[in-house]
Amino acid sequence: MQHGRKRLSTALVGLTLVGAIGLIPTSPAQAEPDIDDVEARVDRLYHEAEQASERFNDARIELADLQKDLAALNADEDRQDARLDAVREQVRDSVVRQYEGESISAVGQVVVSDDPSAFLAQMTTMSSFDSVQDELFDSYTLETKALDIRAQAVAQRAADVAETKEQLAEEKATIDDKLAEAESLLDRLETEAREAVVSRDSSARTAAPAPTSVPASGRAAAAVQYALAQVGDAYIYGAAGPSAFDCSGLTMMAWAQAGVSLPHSSSAQFSSGPQVSSSDLQPGDLVFYYSPISHVGMYIGNGMIVHAANPGSGVTTAPVMSMPYVGAVRPG
């Protein structure tokens, strides 16, 4: 009897364990990522990389301007230094003539001094000069101050250049990080799922086929023709042709064909011409997106734009209101 009860108890324990095991989830330790979720996250990473890329473009423009300023300031400083030397020589000669025949040892020490402030302090204690000497003294004072201003400006611009170079490096690192994260997400997908995402990106390139002709006039016609001819080209951050572009690189090169110079920056291009309303868009107008502005396309009529979209879609066409619309300008 006791032996039978023992078997029954063992059986009940076994049933309890089976029931408990049945409650344990049987899903894999790491579920495969959802395709739609990955696609959304990849698109977000592409956009964040584009934002960094446009900031990179802005910083690159600023760096070029700063380097021009620095070169001009260095040249100004050299010219100012030469002018100061010339005035100093004139003052030296005048002092020698004024005190010729007298003891000029103290004066000589002041004139040859490398400390302009000490020189000026000594000059103010001397006897009154005639009008020519007064003019020389004023000129020397002015040139000394001007040289000091130039030197300060050079130092500030040099610091600005160094800071902008650091910003460029930071934005480049951000671009690389976002792209690497997007690639990592795609790599986690099974081959079939990844092909589905890539297929969607590929279909986006051809979902809105480029028109064969656009009724553009004047210089805008050349810009539109060039931009449409690039449909299907790759998207590469910072690129401006000939076979790959980013958004502002495409519009810059397109309008260059019409003889209009644009900066390689979407935010800077927003100031490239008069603003036009969305109801008054004409082929060739530049259309801007997101706040702050980080994307630009070109209007081609019929409610469509051509633009360098992202690394997944490349250069393609899209509805003008397919992204958060900010405004439009008319270059040229």
C-alpha positions as CSV (number, residue, x, y, z in Angstrom):
1,M,0.0,0.0,0.0
2,Q,2.8,2.4,0.9
3,H,4.7,1.4,-2.2
4,G,1.6,2.3,-4.4
5,R,1.2,5.6,-2.7
6,K,4.9,6.4,-3.4
7,R,4.4,5.6,-7.1
8,L,1.3,7.9,-7.2
9,S,3.2,10.7,-5.5
10,T,6.0,10.4,-8.0
11,A,3.5,10.5,-10.9
12,L,1.9,13.6,-9.5
13,V,5.3,15.4,-9.2
14,G,6.0,14.4,-12.8
15,L,2.7,15.9,-14.0
16,T,3.4,19.0,-12.0
17,L,6.8,19.4,-13.7
18,V,5.3,18.8,-17.1
19,G,2.7,21.5,-16.4
20,A,5.4,23.9,-15.2
21,I,7.6,23.2,-18.3
22,G,4.6,23.8,-20.5
23,L,4.4,27.4,-19.1
24,I,8.0,28.2,-20.0
25,P,8.2,30.3,-23.2
26,T,9.6,28.4,-26.1
27,S,10.6,31.5,-28.2
28,P,14.3,32.0,-29.0
29,A,16.6,33.9,-26.7
30,Q,16.8,36.8,-29.2
31,A,13.8,37.2,-31.5
32,E,14.4,38.3,-35.0
33,P,13.8,42.0,-35.4
34,D,10.5,43.1,-37.1
35,I,11.1,44.2,-40.7
36,D,8.9,47.3,-40.5
37,D,10.5,48.3,-37.2
38,V,14.0,47.9,-38.7
39,E,13.0,49.8,-41.8
40,A,11.7,52.7,-39.6
41,R,14.8,52.7,-37.5
42,V,17.1,52.6,-40.5
43,D,15.3,55.5,-42.0
44,R,15.6,57.5,-38.8
45,L,19.3,56.7,-38.6
46,Y,19.7,57.8,-42.3
47,H,18.0,61.1,-41.4
48,E,20.1,61.7,-38.3
49,A,23.2,61.0,-40.4
50,E,22.0,63.5,-43.0
51,Q,21.4,66.1,-40.3
52,A,25.0,65.6,-39.2
53,S,26.2,65.7,-42.8
54,E,24.5,69.1,-43.4
55,R,26.0,70.4,-40.3
56,F,29.3,69.1,-41.6
57,N,28.7,71.0,-44.9
58,D,27.9,74.2,-42.9
59,A,31.1,73.9,-40.9
60,R,33.1,73.2,-44.1
61,I,31.8,76.5,-45.6
62,E,32.5,78.4,-42.3
63,L,36.0,76.9,-42.2
64,A,36.7,78.1,-45.8
65,D,35.5,81.6,-44.9
66,L,37.5,81.7,-41.7
67,Q,40.6,80.6,-43.5
68,K,40.1,83.4,-46.1
69,D,39.7,85.9,-43.2
70,L,42.8,84.6,-41.5
71,A,44.9,84.9,-44.6
72,A,43.6,88.5,-45.2
73,L,44.2,89.4,-41.5
74,N,47.7,88.0,-41.7
75,A,48.4,90.1,-44.8
76,D,46.9,93.2,-43.1
77,E,49.1,92.6,-40.0
78,D,52.2,92.4,-42.3
79,R,51.2,95.6,-44.0
80,Q,50.5,97.3,-40.7
81,D,53.8,96.2,-39.3
82,A,55.6,97.7,-42.3
83,R,53.7,101.0,-41.9
84,L,54.6,101.1,-38.2
85,D,58.2,100.6,-39.0
86,A,58.1,103.4,-41.6
87,V,56.5,105.8,-39.1
88,R,58.9,104.8,-36.4
89,E,61.8,105.6,-38.7
90,Q,60.3,109.0,-39.5
91,V,59.9,109.7,-35.8
92,R,63.4,108.6,-35.1
93,D,64.8,110.9,-37.7
94,S,62.7,113.8,-36.4
95,V,63.9,113.4,-32.9
96,V,67.5,113.2,-34.0
97,R,67.1,116.5,-36.0
98,Q,65.3,118.2,-33.1
99,Y,68.0,117.4,-30.6
100,E,71.0,117.5,-32.8
101,G,74.0,118.8,-30.9
102,E,72.4,118.1,-27.5
103,S,72.7,115.0,-25.3
104,I,70.3,112.5,-26.9
105,S,71.4,109.4,-25.0
106,A,68.0,109.1,-23.3
107,V,66.2,109.9,-26.5
108,G,68.2,107.3,-28.4
109,Q,67.3,104.6,-25.8
110,V,63.7,105.4,-26.2
111,V,63.7,105.4,-30.0
112,V,65.5,102.0,-30.3
113,S,63.2,100.5,-27.7
114,D,61.2,97.5,-28.7
115,D,58.4,98.4,-26.3
116,P,56.0,100.8,-28.1
117,S,54.2,101.7,-24.9
118,A,57.4,102.8,-23.2
119,F,58.3,104.7,-26.3
120,L,55.0,106.6,-26.3
121,A,55.3,107.3,-22.6
122,Q,58.7,108.9,-23.1
123,M,57.5,110.8,-26.1
124,T,54.7,112.6,-24.2
125,T,57.2,114.0,-21.7
126,M,59.3,115.7,-24.3
127,S,59.1,119.3,-25.3
128,S,56.4,120.4,-27.7
129,F,57.0,119.4,-31.3
130,D,56.2,121.5,-34.3
131,S,53.1,120.6,-36.4
132,V,55.0,118.0,-38.5
133,Q,56.3,116.2,-35.4
134,D,52.8,116.3,-33.8
135,E,51.4,114.6,-36.9
136,L,54.1,112.0,-36.8
137,F,53.4,111.3,-33.1
138,D,49.7,110.9,-33.8
139,S,50.4,108.6,-36.8
140,Y,52.7,106.4,-34.7
141,T,50.1,106.1,-32.0
142,L,47.4,105.2,-34.5
143,E,49.5,102.7,-36.3
144,T,50.5,101.0,-33.0
145,K,46.9,100.6,-32.0
146,A,45.9,99.4,-35.4
147,L,48.6,96.7,-35.4
148,D,47.4,95.6,-32.0
149,I,43.9,95.3,-33.3
150,R,45.1,93.2,-36.3
151,A,47.1,90.9,-34.0
152,Q,44.0,90.3,-31.8
153,A,41.8,89.6,-34.8
154,V,44.4,87.1,-36.2
155,A,44.5,85.3,-32.9
156,Q,40.7,85.1,-32.7
157,R,40.3,83.8,-36.3
158,A,43.0,81.2,-35.7
159,A,41.1,80.0,-32.6
160,D,37.8,79.9,-34.7
161,V,39.5,77.8,-37.4
162,A,40.7,75.3,-34.8
163,E,37.3,75.1,-33.2
164,T,35.6,74.6,-36.6
165,K,38.0,71.8,-37.5
166,E,37.0,70.1,-34.2
167,Q,33.4,70.4,-35.2
168,L,34.0,68.9,-38.6
169,A,35.6,65.9,-36.9
170,E,32.7,65.5,-34.5
171,E,30.1,65.6,-37.3
172,K,32.0,63.2,-39.4
173,A,32.2,60.8,-36.5
174,T,28.4,61.1,-36.0
175,I,27.8,60.3,-39.7
176,D,29.9,57.2,-39.5
177,D,28.3,56.1,-36.2
178,K,24.8,56.4,-37.6
179,L,25.6,54.5,-40.8
180,A,27.4,51.8,-38.8
181,E,24.3,51.4,-36.6
182,A,22.0,51.2,-39.6
183,E,24.2,48.5,-41.2
184,S,24.3,46.6,-37.9
185,L,20.5,46.6,-37.8
186,L,20.3,45.3,-41.3
187,D,22.9,42.7,-40.6
188,R,20.7,41.3,-37.8
189,L,18.0,40.4,-40.3
190,E,17.9,37.0,-41.9
191,T,18.9,37.1,-45.6
192,E,15.3,36.9,-46.8
193,A,14.1,39.7,-44.5
194,R,17.0,41.9,-45.4
195,E,16.3,41.4,-49.1
196,A,12.7,42.5,-48.4
197,V,14.0,45.8,-46.8
198,V,16.4,46.4,-49.7
199,S,13.6,45.6,-52.2
200,R,11.4,48.3,-50.6
201,D,14.3,50.8,-50.8
202,S,14.8,49.8,-54.4
203,S,11.1,50.1,-55.2
204,A,11.2,53.6,-53.7
205,R,13.6,54.7,-56.4
206,T,11.2,53.7,-59.1
207,A,7.9,54.3,-57.4
208,A,7.7,57.8,-58.9
209,P,9.4,57.6,-62.3
210,A,11.1,60.7,-63.4
211,P,9.2,62.6,-66.1
212,T,10.8,62.6,-69.6
213,S,10.2,66.4,-69.9
214,V,9.5,69.2,-67.5
215,P,8.1,72.6,-68.7
216,A,10.9,74.7,-67.2
217,S,12.0,77.9,-68.7
218,G,15.2,80.1,-68.6
219,R,18.1,78.9,-66.5
220,A,15.9,76.7,-64.4
221,A,15.5,74.4,-67.5
222,A,19.2,73.5,-67.4
223,A,19.1,72.9,-63.6
224,V,16.0,70.6,-63.8
225,Q,17.4,68.7,-66.8
226,Y,20.7,68.0,-64.9
227,A,18.9,66.9,-61.7
228,L,16.6,64.5,-63.5
229,A,19.5,63.0,-65.4
230,Q,20.9,61.9,-62.0
231,V,17.9,59.8,-61.0
232,G,19.2,56.4,-60.0
233,D,22.6,57.7,-58.8
234,A,23.9,56.8,-55.4
235,Y,23.6,58.8,-52.2
236,I,26.8,59.5,-50.4
237,Y,27.1,62.0,-47.6
238,G,29.1,65.0,-48.6
239,A,29.2,64.0,-52.3
240,A,28.5,66.4,-55.2
241,G,28.8,64.2,-58.3
242,P,29.6,63.1,-60.8
243,S,27.8,59.8,-59.9
244,A,26.9,60.2,-56.3
245,F,25.3,63.1,-54.3
246,D,23.9,64.2,-51.0
247,C,20.8,66.4,-51.1
248,S,22.5,69.8,-51.2
249,G,25.3,68.5,-53.5
250,L,22.7,67.6,-56.1
251,T,20.9,70.9,-56.1
252,M,24.2,72.8,-56.0
253,M,25.5,70.9,-59.1
254,A,22.2,71.2,-60.9
255,W,22.1,75.0,-60.6
256,A,25.8,75.2,-61.5
257,Q,24.8,74.0,-64.9
258,A,22.7,77.2,-65.2
259,G,25.6,79.4,-64.1
260,V,24.2,79.9,-60.6
261,S,26.6,79.3,-57.7
262,L,25.0,77.8,-54.6
263,P,26.7,76.7,-51.3
264,H,27.0,73.0,-50.5
265,S,24.5,73.2,-47.6
266,S,20.7,72.9,-47.4
267,S,20.4,75.6,-44.7
268,A,22.7,78.0,-46.6
269,Q,20.8,77.4,-49.9
270,F,17.6,78.6,-48.1
271,S,19.0,82.1,-48.5
272,S,20.0,81.7,-52.1
273,G,16.9,83.4,-53.6
274,P,13.5,84.9,-52.9
275,Q,11.1,82.7,-51.0
276,V,8.0,81.4,-52.9
277,S,4.8,79.9,-51.5
278,S,4.0,76.3,-52.0
279,S,1.1,77.3,-54.2
280,D,3.4,79.2,-56.5
281,L,6.1,76.6,-57.0
282,Q,7.8,76.4,-60.5
283,P,10.2,73.8,-61.9
284,G,13.7,74.5,-60.6
285,D,12.6,76.0,-57.3
286,L,14.4,74.5,-54.2
287,V,12.2,73.0,-51.6
288,F,13.4,72.6,-48.0
289,Y,12.4,70.2,-45.2
290,Y,12.7,69.6,-41.5
291,S,13.4,72.1,-38.7
292,P,16.1,73.0,-38.5
293,I,16.5,72.6,-42.2
294,S,18.5,69.5,-43.1
295,H,17.2,68.4,-46.5
296,V,16.5,70.0,-49.9
297,G,15.0,68.9,-53.2
298,M,14.2,70.5,-56.5
299,Y,10.6,71.0,-57.7
300,I,9.9,69.5,-61.1
301,G,6.1,70.2,-61.4
302,N,3.0,68.2,-60.9
303,G,3.5,68.2,-57.1
304,M,6.8,66.3,-57.4
305,I,10.5,66.9,-56.5
306,V,13.7,65.3,-57.5
307,H,16.2,64.8,-54.6
308,A,19.0,62.8,-53.2
309,A,17.0,61.0,-50.6
310,N,19.3,58.7,-48.5
311,P,21.7,55.8,-49.0
312,G,18.8,53.4,-49.4
313,S,17.0,55.3,-52.1
314,G,19.6,57.3,-53.8
315,V,18.6,60.1,-56.2
316,T,14.9,59.7,-56.9
317,T,11.6,61.6,-57.2
318,A,8.9,62.0,-54.5
319,P,5.8,64.0,-53.8
320,V,6.6,67.5,-52.6
321,M,4.8,67.1,-49.3
322,S,6.3,63.7,-48.5
323,M,8.5,65.2,-45.8
324,P,8.0,67.9,-43.2
325,Y,7.8,71.0,-45.5
326,V,9.5,74.3,-44.4
327,G,9.6,76.5,-47.5
328,A,10.9,77.1,-51.0
329,V,13.2,79.6,-52.8
330,R,13.8,80.5,-56.4
331,P,17.6,80.7,-57.2
332,G,19.0,82.7,-60.1
